[in-house]
Amino acid sequence: MGIKIKDFGKILTIVGVLILFTGIIYLFDRKLLLLGNTIFLTGLVLMIGLSDLKSFVFSSGRTKIFLIVMFGIVIMLIGYNVIGIVIELIGLLALLGIYLPVVIRFLHSIPLINNIFNISQLRSFSEWFSPDDRLPL
């Protein structure tokens, strides 16, 4: 039994995020950031599907935000890594910010990470992003 395309997309998305963080840790290494972006976007397309991704991006005014993310990638291609990653992260937060409470609730369900969220500063941060029990889906 082979691996499904969506599962492979999830793996690529996680690997892409890890490579992006590694690029940030290595003082905004351009090659790692571009490789992480490429793998992350490829994994996103495989995980969600091209038609669903198009309908998500081109619906309800998300096109401008998606263009901001792409502008951040272009800025990184030009050579301004710090400015590009900041623009890209702001765009991704604006594009996917509605799903942040779901991610925080998921992280609360993982035993070791739940202990990290019990630190007072992080607890107030996570309560600020998910104040009620409703999911945005």
C-alpha positions in Angstrom: 0.0 0.0 0.0 1.6 3.3 -1.1 1.5 6.6 0.5 -1.4 8.9 -0.5 -0.8 12.2 -2.3 -2.4 14.2 0.6 -0.2 12.5 3.1 2.9 13.2 1.0 1.7 16.8 0.8 1.5 17.0 4.6 5.0 15.6 4.9 6.4 18.1 2.4 4.6 21.0 4.1 6.1 20.1 7.5 9.6 19.6 5.9 9.2 23.0 4.1 8.4 24.7 7.4 11.3 23.1 9.1 13.7 24.1 6.3 12.3 27.7 6.6 13.0 27.8 10.3 16.5 26.4 9.7 17.1 29.2 7.1 16.0 31.7 9.7 18.2 30.2 12.4 21.2 30.3 10.0 20.8 34.1 9.8 18.4 34.2 6.9 20.3 31.9 4.5 18.9 32.7 1.1 19.2 29.1 -0.3 17.5 27.5 2.6 14.7 30.0 2.7 14.0 29.6 -1.0 14.2 25.8 -0.8 11.8 25.9 2.2 9.4 28.1 0.4 9.4 25.8 -2.7 8.9 22.6 -0.6 6.2 24.3 1.6 4.2 25.6 -1.4 4.5 22.2 -3.2 3.3 20.4 -0.1 0.4 22.8 0.2 -0.7 22.2 -3.4 -0.4 18.4 -2.9 -2.2 18.5 0.4 -5.1 20.8 -0.5 -5.3 20.2 -4.3 -4.8 22.7 -7.0 -8.5 23.5 -7.6 -9.3 23.9 -3.9 -6.2 26.1 -3.4 -7.3 28.3 -6.4 -10.8 28.6 -4.9 -9.4 29.5 -1.5 -7.0 32.1 -2.8 -9.3 33.7 -5.3 -12.3 34.0 -3.1 -13.5 36.7 -0.8 -10.6 39.2 -1.3 -7.7 36.8 -0.5 -6.1 37.6 -3.8 -4.3 40.7 -2.6 -3.0 38.9 0.5 -1.7 36.0 -1.7 0.0 38.6 -3.9 1.7 40.0 -0.8 3.0 36.5 0.0 4.3 36.1 -3.5 5.8 39.6 -3.4 7.7 38.5 -0.3 9.1 35.5 -2.2 10.2 37.8 -5.1 11.9 40.1 -2.6 13.8 37.1 -1.3 14.8 36.1 -4.8 16.2 39.6 -5.4 18.4 39.2 -2.3 16.6 41.0 0.5 16.0 38.0 2.7 15.0 39.6 6.0 12.5 42.0 4.3 11.2 39.2 2.1 10.5 36.8 5.0 8.9 39.4 7.1 6.5 40.4 4.2 5.8 36.7 3.5 5.1 35.9 7.2 2.8 38.9 7.5 0.9 37.7 4.4 0.7 34.1 5.6 -0.6 35.2 8.9 -3.2 37.4 7.2 -4.1 34.6 4.8 -4.2 31.7 7.3 -4.8 33.6 10.5 -8.4 32.4 10.8 -7.0 28.9 11.3 -4.7 29.9 14.1 -7.1 28.9 17.0 -7.4 25.4 15.4 -3.6 25.1 15.4 -3.3 26.3 19.0 -6.0 23.8 20.1 -4.2 21.0 18.3 -0.9 22.0 20.0 -2.7 21.9 23.3 -3.6 18.3 22.7 0.1 17.2 22.3 1.4 16.3 25.8 4.9 17.9 25.8 3.8 21.0 23.9 0.8 21.4 26.3 3.3 21.9 29.1 5.0 24.7 27.2 1.7 26.5 26.8 1.2 26.4 30.5 3.9 29.1 30.9 2.0 32.3 31.9 3.1 34.4 28.9 2.3 31.7 26.4 -1.0 30.9 28.1 -2.2 34.5 27.8 -1.1 34.4 24.1 -3.0 31.2 23.3 -6.1 32.4 25.2 -6.0 35.7 23.2 -6.0 33.8 19.9 -8.7 31.3 20.9 -10.9 32.9 23.6 -14.0 30.8 22.9 -14.8 27.2 22.2 -16.0 27.8 18.6 -14.0 26.7 15.7 -13.9 28.9 12.6 -14.7 26.1 10.2 
